[in-house]
Amino acid sequence: MADVNTLKDGLIVTAFWEAKPEEVSALVDIIRRFLPQAQAEPGVKAFQIHQSLTEPTKFFFYEVFKDEAAFAEHSASEHFKTLILGQALPKLAKRERTQHKFV
């Protein structure tokens, strides 16, 4: 697990997804295939995806990239384009994404 001190210089990206209720199982399958590939990217310092215990249609992504270039590489990766853009996004009712920095 990454030490918080090694993350401080990174670009933090958070995402909140809400799946269409009938698509939750399919979305979980896509996430399980996507996550190890994203975590293995060289510019990724931390990458976790969480599913709400009380609202299983809701997912929270916490991602820390080395810098903006690493985030751009992630967004251009084949697994992102295929699994996220091509398969996951059509299964969502809502998607929000924001970028942050440590203070």
SVG drawing of the C-alpha trace seen along z (x, -y; Angstrom):
<svg xmlns="http://www.w3.org/2000/svg" viewBox="-33 -23 40 33">
<polyline fill="none" stroke="black" stroke-width="0.4" points="0.0,0.0 1.2,-3.5 2.4,-5.7 0.6,-9.0 3.9,-10.9 4.6,-9.3 1.2,-10.5 1.5,-14.1 3.0,-15.3 0.4,-13.5 -2.7,-14.4 -5.7,-13.1 -8.8,-12.1 -12.1,-11.1 -15.1,-9.7 -18.6,-8.9 -20.6,-6.5 -24.2,-5.5 -25.1,-2.3 -28.4,-1.7 -30.0,0.8 -30.1,3.6 -26.5,3.1 -24.8,3.4 -23.5,7.0 -22.2,6.4 -20.5,3.2 -18.8,5.0 -17.5,7.6 -16.0,4.8 -14.5,3.1 -12.8,6.3 -11.2,6.7 -10.2,3.1 -8.8,2.4 -5.6,4.6 -4.7,3.2 -5.1,-0.4 -3.2,0.3 -0.3,1.7 0.2,-1.5 3.6,-3.0 2.3,-6.5 -0.3,-5.3 0.6,-5.8 -2.8,-4.6 -6.0,-3.4 -9.0,-2.0 -12.6,-1.5 -15.3,-1.1 -18.9,-0.1 -21.4,-1.5 -22.6,1.0 -26.0,-0.8 -26.5,-1.9 -25.0,0.9 -25.6,-1.1 -23.0,-3.7 -19.3,-3.5 -16.4,-5.7 -13.0,-5.9 -9.9,-7.2 -7.0,-7.6 -3.5,-9.2 -1.3,-9.7 2.3,-10.8 1.3,-13.9 -1.1,-15.1 0.9,-13.3 0.3,-10.0 -3.4,-10.7 -3.4,-11.4 -1.6,-8.1 -4.2,-6.3 -7.1,-7.9 -5.5,-6.9 -4.8,-3.3 -6.4,-0.4 -8.0,1.0 -9.6,-2.4 -10.9,-2.9 -12.2,0.7 -13.5,1.4 -14.5,-2.1 -15.5,-4.1 -16.7,-1.2 -18.4,1.1 -18.9,-0.6 -20.1,-4.1 -23.2,-2.9 -24.3,-1.1 -24.2,-4.3 -27.1,-6.5 -24.7,-9.2 -20.9,-9.9 -19.0,-12.7 -15.2,-13.2 -13.0,-15.8 -9.3,-16.5 -7.6,-17.6 -4.2,-18.3 -2.9,-17.9 -2.8,-21.0"/>
</svg>
